[in-house]
Amino acid sequence: MRKSIIVVLATLVFAVIHAQDKKIQQIRKDYNELKASIAQLTSGGSAGSGLLCVTLDNNPYGASYPAVGSYHTTTQFYYEPYEGRAPQLRMAIEHYAAANQKMYTEVLYQENRPAFVFLKNNYDGDDDRRLYLEGDQIIQYSENNAVKPYPSDDDRRMNLIDYAEVLLKQFKAIKGYDR
């Protein structure tokens, strides 16, 4: 009886891990296809990609902020336009630089919801974070390729989900769909 329970539990754990792996593989596939479309768009071969891009350039002339120094952020929003309804944001890519800190963020959106967040930050050494999502559920979180529990609310680091939502709100405001 005890062996049966252990076998059943092990089977359930294996099934959950396998299902998570399949979801992550699908997100990676979607990500790679979208990055190929973006590369095609940025190289001038936009025919057939269906993507458009809006770029937000914050402080392009490099003015100095008090207690920060030089500051510059460029955010690119790649989206699919739809006639008569809100455009669908597919990816946001942000380059942030303030003084010595540099951050690079990518967010893959599916149906205007974050599905994958990547953050590369050099503030405390090289920090590489990846977050996989399905709806409101976290599938997997990793730091520097090591799977970890997602940071708690009291963690001082940036909440990746919140930041993905901020980028989505910026896009909607730019396109006039924030009402």
N, C-alpha and C positions, 0 to 999 in steps of 0.2 A: 504494500500500500504506500509506504513512504517513498519507495523508488518511483512509483507511478506519479506521485505528486511532483517529485523532482524532475522527472522527464517532461511532464506537462508544463511546468514552469519554465524549464530550459527551452522547450519548443516555442512557448509564447514569447520569451525574450528574443530568441532568434528571429521569429516572425516580425516582431516590432523593429528590430535592427535592420532586417532585410527591407522592410517597407520604407524605412527612413533612407536607406542607401539608394533605393530606386527614386525617391523624391529628389534627393540631392543630385543624382545623376541627371534627372530630367531638368532641374534648374540649371545645372552646368551646361547641358546641351542648349537650352534656350539662351543662356548667357553667351555662349560661343557663337551661336547663329546671329544674335543681335550685334555682337562686337564685329562680326564680319560685315553686316549691313552698314554699321557705322563707318568701318574702314572704307567700304565702297563709297559711301556718301562723302566722306572727307577727301577722297582721292578724285572727286569729280564725276564719279560714275553712279549718280543717284538713280538712274533709270531702274525701275522695278523694286527699289528698296522700300518705297512707301513712307520713308522717314523724313521728318523735317527737324530742324534744330533751332532753338532759341538760346542765345548766349547772354548771360548776365555778368557784366564786368564791374566789380566793385573796387573803386579807387584805382583806376587804370593808370593814373599819373604818379602813383607811389607816394602820396602825401604821408607825412609822419603823424601818427596818432600819439597823444600823450601816454607815457608809460608803456607803449607797445613798440614804437618805432615804425619802420616801414611796414605797410600792410597792403595786401592785394589778394583778391579772391576772384576766380573765374569759374562760373558754373554753366555747364552746357546741359540743356534739356532736350533729349531726343524723344520725339513723339510721333504718333500717327494721327493725322487729321481725320475728322469725321464730319461730314456735312450735316448740319442741323443738330448736332449734340457735342458735348465736351470732347476735346481731343484726349487720346489715351497716352499718358506718359509711359514710355518704355524704359528709359534710363536717364539718370542724372549723374553727371561726372563733375566733381568739384576739385579745383586746385586752390589750396589755401596757403598763404605764406605771411607770417608775421614775425619780424625780427629773425631769430634763428629757427623758428618752428616752421615745418612744412608738413602739410597733410594732403593726402590724395584720397578721395572718396568716390566710390561707384555704388549706385543703387539700381538694381534691376527691379522694375515694376511689372506686375501682371494684374491687369484689370484695375489699374491705378492703386495698387496695394504693393508695398515692398515685399519682394520674394527673396532677395539676396542683397546683403550690404557688405561692402569691402572697404576697409579703412587702413591706410598706410600712414603712420605717424612717426616722425623722427624726434619727438620732444624728449622722451626718456629712453633714448636709444632707438633702435628700429622696432616698431610695434606694428604688427600685421594682424588684423582681425577680420574674421569672416562670420557672417550670421546668415543662416538659411531659415526661411519662414514659409509657412503655408497658412494663409489667412492670418489669424491672430496667434497661431501656434508656432513656437520655436522648434525647428527640427534639429538644428545643430549650431553650436557656437565654437569657434576655435581662435586661439591666439598663437601666432607664430607656428601654425600647423599642428598645434596640440589641442585636442578637443577638451573643452572645459565647460563647467556650468556657466550659464549666462550670468553676467554681473548682477548683483542685487541692487535694490534701490539706493542703498547707502554707499554704493561704490562711487568713488570720485570720478571715474572715467566717464566719458560721454556715452549716453545711452544711444545706441545705434538705431533702435526702432524710432525713438523720438526724433532723431536727426533726419531719418528717411522721411518722416511725416512733415518735418519743416520744409524740406526740399520740395515735396509734393505741394504743399501750401503755396510756396513761392511760385511754382509753375502755374498753378491755378490762378493766382493773382495776376501774373504776367499775361496770361491768356484771357483774363476776364471771367473766369468761372469760379471765383471765390465767394460768390453770393450764396 
